[in-house]
Amino acid sequence: MELAIFILFAGLALVSSIVVVTHKNPVYATLSLVLTLFSVAVLFVLLGAPFLAALQILIYAGAILVLFLFVLMLLNVGRQEGPSGHRVQLFTALLGGVAFAAMLVLLFWRQQGGPRPPAAPLSAQLVSLTALAQELFGRYLLQFEIVGLLLLVAVVGATVLARRPPPREPEAEP
Amino acid sequence: MSVPVSWYLALSAVLFGIGAIGALTRRNGISIFLSIEVMLNAANLSLAAYARQFGEHTGQVIVFFVLAVAAAEAAVGLALFIGVFRGRRTIDVNRMNLMQH
């Protein structure tokens, strides 16, 4: 059962992420990213992290992607995309990406095949929200506060950057 | 049958590669951002997989932080694109070449 769900949603994540990076129209790419995020959220549930799955849906799909769509509509860029770069550049990027992914897969495979015992069965302690909250507000309290500060700075910065510059006042006001 | 953790890690590596290819080949600024989000998600997946492997919460806490940083990055980046678009009427990264001239 778990295997079937994994294969289904892993395939879905792969296909939709390929659509994200290849589709010419950024609106469709954004909507396809929603599918990717949803699939990854399901995989989070399989990995014993239901809280992260909820956060993924709420923050990513609910807030960040809505922001993307909003900006896309605001700018109305649509298909406006210049000619893609040189063949050589495309080929090099493909080669680099595939080689990097292959390297990571190999690394993970090697590491997992080592002497370390296979993962313990899913424990209730790992899934428990209380335990996660104790960790987050205990050991990582300082980092948590710093992240809050970061978000505040980002809000202020985004507001300043996106603000319409004030119209220049004529010197002689009647 | 339970799925080995290494499968999740392999999936995360492939997703990361797809996102990297997208970030390198796209011209539209927002498409590049979307590719970066795919890469961030791949990293999140591997962190959650390691949290599962070791039965600890640290990986999940880091995923939480990555989500918050991704939100901040998206907000500031999109605001930057709005600012650039206002001046130059384009978000094609090939045409943002003010520093070249």
Interface residues (C-beta under 8 A of the other chain):
Chain A: E2 L3 F6 A10 A13 L14 S17 I18 V20 V21 T22 P26 A29 T30 L33 T36 L37 V40 L43 F44 L46 L47 G48 A49 F51 L52 L55 Q56 I59 Y60 A63 I64 L67 F68 V71 L72 L74 L75 V77 Q80 E81 G82 S84 G85 Q89 L90 A93 L94 G96 G97 V98 F100 A101 A102 L104 V105 L107 F108 W109 Q112 G113 P118 A119 A120 L122 S123 Q125 L126 A131 L132 E135 L136 Y140 Q143 V147 L150 L151 V153 A154 V155 G157 A158 T159 L161 A162 R164
Chain B: M1 S2 V3 P4 V5 S6 W7 Y8 L9 A10 L11 S12 A13 V14 L15 F16 G17 I18 G19 A20 I21 G22 L24 T25 R26 R27 N28 I30 S31 F33 L34 S35 E37 V38 N41 N44 L45 S46 A48 A49 A51 R52 Q53 G55 E56 H57 T58 Q60 V61 V63 F64 F65 L67 A68 V69 A70 A71 A72 E73 A74 A75 V76 L78 A79 L80 F81 I82 G83 F85 R86 T90 I91 D92 N94 R95
